[in-house]
Amino acid sequence: MLRVGSRAACVACRNLVANNMGVRFRIPLQKLHPLSRAIHHRYSGNCNPQRPPHRTAARYFTSMSRLPMRPPKPPPGSGGHGYQQQRNFWVARLAARLLKLRYILLGSAVGGGYTAKKTYDEWKEMLPDFSEYNWVIPDFVWELSEQIDLDKLAKALPEMEEIAKLLPDFDKIGENFTFLKSLLTSGVSLGSEVKGASGLHLLLETSGDPPLKATDSSAAVAHEAGDKQYKKSSDKEKIDQLQEELLRTQLRYQRMLERLEKENKELRKVVLQKDDKGIHQRKVKKSLIDMYSEVLDVLSDYDANYNTQDHLPRVVVVGDQSAGKTSVLEMIAQARIFPRGSGEMMTRSPVKVTLSEGPHHVAMFKDSGREFDLTKEEDLAALRHEIELRMRKSVKEGQTVSSETISLSVKGPGIQRMVLVDLPGVISTVTAGMATDTKETIFSISKAYMQNPNAIILCIQDGSVDAERSIVTDLVSQMDPQGKRTIFVLTKVDLAEKNLASPSRIQQIVEGKLFPMKALGYFAVVTGKGSSAESIDSIKDYEEDFFQNSRLLRDGMLKAHQVTTKNLSLAVADCFWKMVRESVEQQADVFKASRFNLETEWKNNYPRLRELDRNELFEKAKNEILDEVISLSQVTPQHWESILQKKLWERVSTHVIENIYLPAAQTMDSGTFNTTVDIKLKQWTDKQLPHKALEVAWETLQEEFARFMAEYKGKDQDDIFDKLKEAVKDESIKRHKWNERALDSLRVIQHNALEDRSITDKPQWDAAIQFMEETLQSRLKDTESVIKDMVGPDWKERWLSWKNRTPDQHIRNETKNELDRLLKLHDEHTAYLANDEVTTVRKNLEARSVEVDPMLIKDTWHQLYRRHFLQKALSHCNLCKRGFYYYQRHFVDSELECNDVVLFWRIQRMLVITANTLRQQLTNTEVRRLEKNVKEVLDDFGEDMEKKTQLITGRRVQLAEDLKKVREIQEKLEAFIEALHKEK
C-alpha cells in the first residue's frame, strides 16, 4: 500500500502507470499524459487536484498500440483503488484502439483518393475523341431534343447536395496527405502525438476528472532520454504500418487501372473496326434524299448510258451555252459551287447534285470524305477547282465533253430536297479547240437524260437574247411534246426588260405562247448582275429588289408565284417528289423482275458455281497466282542445279567444241594444245561466259515460273483466269531486272574453276570421259546428218522409198566419194586441203564428167574431215579410260596423252560450280524479287478496273456483275420506299 502525501508515493504512482501502459522505461512526470497525471495525483494526497492541466500535454502522446486488451491483475493490497484503476485503463485502451483505426482509415483514404484521382485523369486522357463522330447523330435527334421537357429532366436529376455527400472530403484528404508527407519525410510522427493527446483529452472530458499538472521537474529531466527512444521506436512502427497500408491501396487501384485500360483498349478497337467497315454508317438513319441519291449512284455505275431500265426521277437541267443554267443551280443550292468562265464552256460532263436540308452548309463528293464548308471562300474556291479537275480528268484525249457523271451532295439550312443533273450547254457551232463531234455528243448526252419518262426537265432560256436563237427549246419539245414534265425558266429578266422594246414579249414567253414547247410551269428569275464575285445573298437581294420595282409585276404581266428562284426551287422540289412517289414502286418492280430473270439464267447455266463478280474473281485469281509463285521457293537445289547445268551446256557447247576444242585438238601437239586451250578459255571467261550464264539463269527462272503456272492450270483451275495469269506472268517478267552486281564475282569463280587441272580420283576421271563421249557422239551424229542431207538418200532409200537425188546432191555425192578416198590414203591429214589437192580432186571429177566448184569441194571436205576427226577422238577417248594411272604419275606416252579428257573435266567442273552459284542467287535473291514483282503487278491490276474488265471476261462474269448490281439497287429501292411510306 502506497503512503499518501509522500514524494515516494508520487514516484511509485508514476512507475505503476508506466508499467501498466506496457512501457519498459521510466517516464518523467512532466511527460505523462493528463490521464496518467490524474491517476498519479489520485494516489498522491500531497498533490493539488485543482491545478490546471499542463499546457504542453497535448503536444505529446504515448502509443496505445502496446496496451494489453486484457486488464491486468490488481496488485495485492490495492483494494478498491485497484478495481477503479483497472476500469479506467480498460476504457483508455479501448478508446486508443478506436482512435488508431480512425487514423488508419484516414491515411488509407489519403493514398486511395490521390491514386484514384490520378487514375481517373489518366483514364480520361486515354479515352478516344468522340467529337469527330458528331456527324453520326442525324438531324432528327436535334429536332427531338427541342421537344424534350428539360425542366422535368432537370428535376429528375439528383441535387448537388446529394452528389456532394457521395464525394469524399477533399479538404480532410488534403490535410491527411500533408500529415502523411511530413511523417514520411521527417521520420517523426507528429500526427500520432496529436491523435493520442486528443483521444486522452476526450476521455478526461467524459470522465469528469480535470487534468493535473506535474510539479516534479527533476524527474522529467531524468527520464527525457528514455522518452525520446520510445517515441522513435513507436514512430517507426507507425510509419511501417502506414506504408504497408498505402502499398496495398496502391496495388488495389493499380489492378483497377489495368482493368480499365484493357476495357478502354477493347473499346477503341471496336470503334476503329466499325469505322473501317462503315458499320456505324448503317446504324445512322440516313435522310430520305440521301437514300434516293445512293440509288441513283448505283444506277449510274451499273448503266452509264441510262437505258430504258433507269426510269427513276431526277431533275435534268438543260439549256443553251451561257444561258444561266449553272447560276440557277447555284441559287437553288445557295452557294457559288461551280467553275465559271466568260463565254467559254465550263460544264464538260454531267454533274449530279443531291440537295438536302442540314444544320451546316457543306458539300461533299460521293467518293471522298472531305467536307467543303460553303460559308468559307477558301473552301468554295477549293470545291470549284476540284470540280474542274474532275471534269477535265473525265474527258478522254481528243474529246471536249464526257458522259461520265460527277456526283456531289450539298446540305444546308433551307435547301429544298431534290436531285439535279447539270448537263453541258447545248451549242450551235463547234469552235476552234473543240472536237469535231462535240455538238453531237452534247445532243446525245442531253437526249439520254431527257428520254427518261420520269425525268423532270428544267429548261433554261436566256431572256436577254432573241427567242428565235434558242436551240434547247426545240430539243425539249422533241423529248416532251406534251410538256407534262417540263418546267421553263427564263433567266436574265432584268436585262430583258431593259433591252426589249416590247415587255409584252416576256409575258408571251412565260405564258407559253411564243415557243412551240409546252411546260408544267413558267418562271422568271434574275441571277445577278453578271459578276462572278457576287455572293448568293447579294444576288437574292438584287432579285427581290428588281421584282418589287419591276413594271412586269405592277402591270400584271408576271404573277408573284412565277418569279424568284425561291419560288422556282419550291415548285421543282414539289414536282420532283410527286414524280418520285408516283414512279418509284413501279421501278422497284422492274428491278425485281430483272433480278428474277438473272437468277434464273444463273441457276440454269452455272448451277454449281458461286456468284462471284469481277472483283471477287480477281481476288480468287490473285491468291492462286501467289500460291504458284510461292511454289518457286519450294524447288529443290538439286533440281535447280540440274536444269541450270543442262541449259548452260546447251548454250555454250557449240562455242566450246568449235572454237576451243577442235582448233586445239587439230594441232597434234600436247604443248600447243594446252596453250591454245588456256588462251581461248581465258578470253571466253572474260567476255562471254558470265553473260551467257546469267542469261541462262534468267531464262530458267522464267521457264520454271511458266511451268508452275501451267501445272496449276491443269489442277481443276478455272479457265476464266487464263488471260489474267498470262498477263501477270508477262508483266512480271517484263518488270524483273536481273541483279548483275554478282557478274564480277561469277567471272572470278568461273575463271578459278577453269584454271584447275588436277583430277584427284578415278570417279572424276571416268565422269569426264563419259561427258566427253556423250558430247563427241552428239556432234558426230549431227555431222553425219549434215552429210546425209548434202549427198541425198542412199541406195536403200532410193529403192525402198522411191527417192532420187537432186543434181546438186549427185555432185556432192561424187565429191564425197573422191574425198573419202583421199582420207583413206592420208589418215593423218590436216584439217585443210591444199590448193593442189583441190585441183586434183576437181580434175578427177571432171574425168567422170562431173563439173564441181572448188568452194563446194572445200565445204564438203570440212564436213568429212569433221566426221573423221570425231571418230578418231572417240577412239582415243576409249583408250584414255585406262589412262588415269599414267595421268596421276605424269608419265609421257604419245598414245595416252589425255589432254582432251582434262579439258572436258575442266569444262564439266566449271558447269557444276556455275550452276551452284546461279542456284544460290536464284533462291536467295531473284525468286523473292520475282514474287515482289508479281505482287506489285497484281496490286496495279487490282486498282485498274479497265484492266480487270479486259482480262476477266465472259458471260458468267457479266451475269454475276449484273446480279450484284440489281440486288443492290433493289435493296436500296425497297429501303427508300419503306422510308418514304413512313414519311407520309
VOZA-810264 format. One record per residue (C-alpha): x, y, z. Coordinates in steps of 0.5 Angstrom, whole numbers, plus 500, padded with zeros to 3 digits. Each point is the difference from the previous one (the first is absolute). Layout:
BEGIN
XYZ ...
This chain:
BEGIN
500500500 503507498 500505505 496506498 504507501 507498499 504501494 502493499 493499499 500504494 506497497 496493502 494502496 504502494 503494500 494496501 497504494 506499495 500492502 492499499 501504493 505495497 506505500 506497503 504506502 498506505 496506497 501507503 495503504 500505495 499496494 494496503 493501496 494503504 497494502 507497503 501506504 493500502 501492503 506503503 497505504 494496502 505495503 504506503 497504505 505506500 499502493 495505499 494497495 497507498 507502497 498501492 503495495 507501497 500505494 505495496 496494502 496500493 507500496 502493502 497494500 501493503 499494495 494496502 502494495 503496505 495501505 497493502 493498499 499496506 500504506 506499505 499497507 500505505 506500505 499496506 497505506 498505495 492499502 495505496 505504497 503494496 493499497 499507499 507500496 498494496 494503498 503507498 505496496 496496496 496506498 506503498 503494496 493500496 500507498 507500498 498494495 494503497 504507499 506496497 495496495 497507498 507503498 502494496 494500496 501508499 507498498 497495495 495505497 506505499 504495496 494497497 497507498 506502497 501494496 493500498 500507497 507499496 497493497 494504498 504505497 504495496 494496498 496506498 506502495 500494497 493500498 499501493 498506497 493499498 499508497 502497493 493496501 495505501 498500493 498493501 494503504 494501495 496506499 494498503 504499507 501507501 493501498 498495505 504504505 496506499 494496502 502497507 498504506 506502503 497502507 498493501 506497498 504505505 495498506 501493499 508501501 503500507 501506504 507503500 500499508 498492499 506500495 505503505 498495505 503495495 506503499 506500505 502505505 506503496 502505505 501495505 503495495 505506498 501501508 502493501 504500494 504506502 501496507 502493497 505504495 503504507 500493503 504496495 505506499 502502507 499493503 497503506 492498501 497507502 493498498 501494504 501504506 494505498 496493500 502498507 499506503 493502497 498493502 502500507 497507501 494498497 500494506 501505505 494504498 496494500 502498507 499507503 507500503 504506499 508499497 505502505 507503499 506496503 505504504 506496500 505503495 506496502 496493499 499503493 507501498 502493503 495497495 501504494 505496496 495493501 494504498 504502493 502493499 493497501 497506495 505498495 498492500 493502500 500505494 504495496 495494501 494505498 504502494 501493498 492499501 498506496 505498495 497493499 493502500 502505495 503495496 494495500 496506498 504502494 500493498 493499500 499507496 505497495 496494499 494504499 504505495 503494496 493497499 497507498 506501495 498493497 493502499 502506497 504497495 495495498 495506499 505504496 501493496 493499499 498507498 506500495 498494497 493503499 503506497 504496495 494495498 495506499 495497506 499506503 497503494 495494499 498502507 499507499 493502497 501503493 496505497 495499495 503504495 507496501 497493500 497502493 507503498 503494501 495496496 502505494 507499501 500492500 496501494 505505497 505495501 496494497 498503494 504506498 495501494 494501503 496495496 493499501 501496506 501506504 494504501 501503507 498507500 505506500 500507498 504501494 503507499 501502492 501506496 504504495 507501502 501506505 492500501 501500507 499493502 506500505 497506503 493498501 503493503 505505505 494504502 496493502 506498503 501506504 508500498 504502494 503493500 501499492 506503496 499506496 502503493 499506496 496497494 504493500 498493501 501498507 495495501 503494497 497494503 493499504 500502507 495496505 499505505 496497506 497506504 497499507 499504507 505500505 503504506 506502497 501502492 505495498 502496493 503493499 502496494 497493500 507496500 503505505 500501508 501507499 495506502 501506497 497506504 496504496 500506504 507501499 503503494 506496500 496493500 496503495 506501495 503493502 493497498 500504494 507498498 498492502 494500495 504503495 506495501 495494500 496503493 507500497 502493502 494497498 501503493 503495495 506502496 498503493 493502503 496506503 495497505 499494503 494496502 503498507 496502506 503504506 496499506 499506505 496501506 498507503 497501507 498506503 494503504 494502496 502496494 495496496 501492500 501498493 505497495 502504494 505499494 503506497 502498492 505503496 497506496 497499493 504503495 498502492 507501498 507496501 505505501 508499500 503496505 494495501 499493497 496500493 495495504 498505506 494502497 497493499 503498507 496505504 494499496 501492501 501501508 494505501 495495496 503494504 498504506 493503498 498494497 498497507 493501500 500501508 506506499 498507501 503504495 502507503 500504493 504507501 500505495 504507500 495505500 505505497 500497493 495499495 496495501 501497492 507499502 498494505 502493499 498497506 493501499 500496494 503494503 496501507 494500495 502493497 501497506 494502504 495503495 494500505 504504505 498495506 507500503 503507498 501506504 502506496 505505503 501507497 507503502 503507500 493503500 503507502 504500494 494498496 495505503 506506499 501498493 494497497 495506497 494496501 500497507 493496498 505495496 502498507 493499502 499496494 506495502 498499507 493498497 503495495 497504494 507502497 504493500 497494497 501496506 495498506 502500507 497499507 502507502 504506498 504504505 504506499 507501504 506505501 506497501 504506502 504506496 505495497 506501504 503493503 502504506 492501502 498496506 494496501 497505505 501506496 497496494 494499504 499507502 501502493 495496497 495502505 501507499 499499493 494497500 497504505 501506496 499497493 494502496 499493498 497498506 497507501 497499493 497493502 505497494 503496505 497496506 503500507 501493500 503500494 506504502 507499504 504494501 497498507 493499497 503496494 504495505 494499504 496498493 505496498 501496506 492499501 500498492 506495502 497497506 494499497 503496494 504496505 494498503 497498494 505496497 505497505 496494502 499498492 507501499 501495506 496495497 504501493 507498504 496495504 498496493 507502498 503496506 496494499 502499492 507501502 500495506 496495495 505501495 506498505 497494503 499497493 507502498 504499506 497496505 506498504 504507500 499505505 498507497 507504500 500507497 506502497 504503506 499493504 502496494 506505499 502498508 499493499 505500494 505504504 500495505 501495495 506503497 503502506 500493502 503498494 506505501 501497507 501493497 506503496 503501507 499492501 504498494 506495503 507503499 502493496 494502495 502507499 508498499 498494495 496505496 505505500 506496498 496497495 498506497 506503501 504495496 495500494 501508500 508499500 501493497 501503493 505505502 504495504 500495494 501504494 504506503 504497505 501492500 500499492 505505499 505498506 499493498 502500493 507503502 502493501 505502505 499500508 503506502 497504494 493497502 501502508 502507498 494501495 495498505 503504505 500507496 493498497 497498507 502507503 497504494 494496501 499501507 502508500 495502494 494495499 500494505 497504506 495504496 497493497 500497507 495506502 496499494 499493501 498501508 495506498 497495494 500494505 496504505 495503495 499492498 499498507 495505501 496499494 501492501 497501507 494505497 499494495 500495505 495503505 495502494 499492499 498499507 493502499 501507500 495505497 502501493 497507501 506502503 505498494 500507497 502504506 505495502 504500494 499508500 503500507 506495498 502504494 499507504 504497506 506497495 500507497 501504506 505495503 507502499 506495502 504503505 507500496 504502506 502493501 503500493 507501502 500495506 497495495 506501495 505499505 497494502 500497493 507502499 502497506 497493498 502500493 508501503 499494504 503494496 501495506 496494499 500497507 497493500 497495495 493501500 501507498 505498494 494495498 495505500 504505496 501494495 492499500 499507499 505500494 497494497 493503500 502507497 504497495 495495498 494505500 505504495 502494496 492499499 499507498 506500495 497493497 493503499 503506496 504496496 494496498 496506498 506502496 500494496 493498500 497493501 504493500 498494495 496497505 495506501 500501492 498493499 495499506 497507501 501502492 504506502 505504495 506504501 500507497 505502495 504504506 499494504 503496495 506505499 501500508 500492500 505500495 505505503 499496507 502493497 506504497 502503507 499493503 505497496 505506502 499499507 501493500 506501497 502505505 497498506 504506504 498505495 500507503 493504500 501504494 501498493 506503496 498503493 504495496 495495504 494503498 503501493 501492500 493499502 497504495 503497494 499493503 492502500 501503493 502494497 494497503 496505496 499504507 500507500 502503507 501507503 507500505 496503505 495494500 506496501 502503506 494500503 499493499 507499503 498504506 494495502 504494498 506502504 496502506 497493500 507496499 503504506 494499505 500492498 508501502 498504506 495495502 505494499 505504504 495501506 499493501 508499500 500505506 495496504 506496503 505507500 498502507 506497503 505503495 497507500 501499508 507499500 501504494 503495495 501502493 497496495 498502493 494495500 498502507 500508500 493501502 501508500 493500497 497496506 503505504 497506496 493497501 501499507 501507501 494502496 496495504 502503507 499507497 493498499 499497506 503506504 496505496 493496501 501500507 502508500 494501496 495496504 502504506 499506497 493498498 498497506 503506504 498506496 497499494 494496502 498505505 501505495 495497495 495499506 500507502 499502492 494495500 497503506 501507497 497498493 494497504 499507504 501504494 495496496 495500506 500507500 499501493 492498498 501501493 506494500 496496504 494500495 505499495 503494503 494496504 494500494 495495498 492500501 501497507 504506503 495505497 494496502 503500507 501507500 493502498 497495505 504504505 498507498 493498499 500497507 503507503 495504496 494496502 502500508 501508500 494501496 496496505 503503506 499507497 492498498 500498507 502507503 496503495 494497503 502502507 501507498 493500497 
